[in-house]
Amino acid sequence: MSEKVQRVSRVAAANTLVAGIAPGTKTTLGQLAKRVDDEVVKGGGNPKLSAATLAVQHALGMAEALGLMRLTKPTDTIVERIK
């Protein structure tokens, strides 16, 4: 019997990933988007990095507005969890 794969939306994957970033952690938008895209593909979805990037940008924007993240943009957006 095959194991049933749980589908996950890009928005849900992005929100979960951003919420799980530990304080003091630094990463980039590109790295987070790749992880979200991989999670969606693992759940049976189609790869679409641009859509994953947009979902992560929205999640990060909310986290930044709440004071949880600091975003800087020298080349790629650098993400740092501050709280």
C-alpha positions in Angstrom: 0.0 0.0 0.0 1.5 3.4 -1.0 1.7 6.2 1.5 -0.6 9.1 0.8 1.2 12.4 0.1 -0.1 15.4 1.8 -0.4 18.4 -0.6 0.7 21.7 0.7 0.2 25.2 -0.8 3.1 27.5 -1.4 1.5 30.1 0.9 1.1 27.5 3.8 4.6 26.2 3.2 6.1 29.8 3.2 4.2 30.7 6.4 5.3 27.6 8.2 8.9 28.0 7.1 9.1 31.7 8.0 7.4 31.0 11.4 10.0 28.3 12.1 13.1 30.4 11.6 15.0 30.5 14.9 16.0 33.8 16.4 19.5 34.9 15.3 19.3 32.9 12.1 20.4 34.5 8.9 19.3 33.2 5.4 18.3 34.7 2.1 15.1 35.0 0.2 16.4 32.7 -2.5 17.3 29.9 -0.1 13.8 30.1 1.6 12.0 30.1 -1.7 14.0 27.0 -2.8 13.0 25.2 0.4 9.3 26.2 -0.1 9.4 25.0 -3.7 11.0 21.7 -2.7 8.3 21.2 -0.1 5.5 21.8 -2.6 7.1 19.4 -5.1 7.5 16.8 -2.4 3.7 17.1 -1.8 3.0 16.4 -5.4 2.8 20.0 -6.7 4.6 21.4 -9.7 7.8 23.3 -9.3 7.5 27.1 -9.8 10.2 29.0 -8.0 8.8 32.4 -8.9 5.5 31.6 -7.1 7.4 30.2 -4.1 9.5 33.4 -4.0 6.4 35.6 -4.0 4.8 33.5 -1.2 7.9 33.8 0.9 8.1 37.6 0.2 4.6 38.0 1.5 5.3 35.9 4.6 8.5 37.8 5.3 6.7 41.2 4.8 4.2 40.3 7.5 6.9 39.0 9.8 8.9 42.2 9.3 5.8 44.4 10.0 5.3 42.5 13.2 9.0 43.2 14.2 10.1 39.6 14.0 12.4 39.8 11.0 14.9 42.3 9.6 15.2 42.3 5.8 18.2 43.9 4.0 18.7 44.0 0.3 22.3 44.4 -0.9 21.9 41.8 -3.7 19.6 39.0 -2.6 17.2 39.8 0.3 19.0 38.8 3.5 16.6 37.6 6.2 17.5 37.7 10.0 15.1 36.6 12.7 15.4 39.1 15.6 12.7 38.0 18.1 
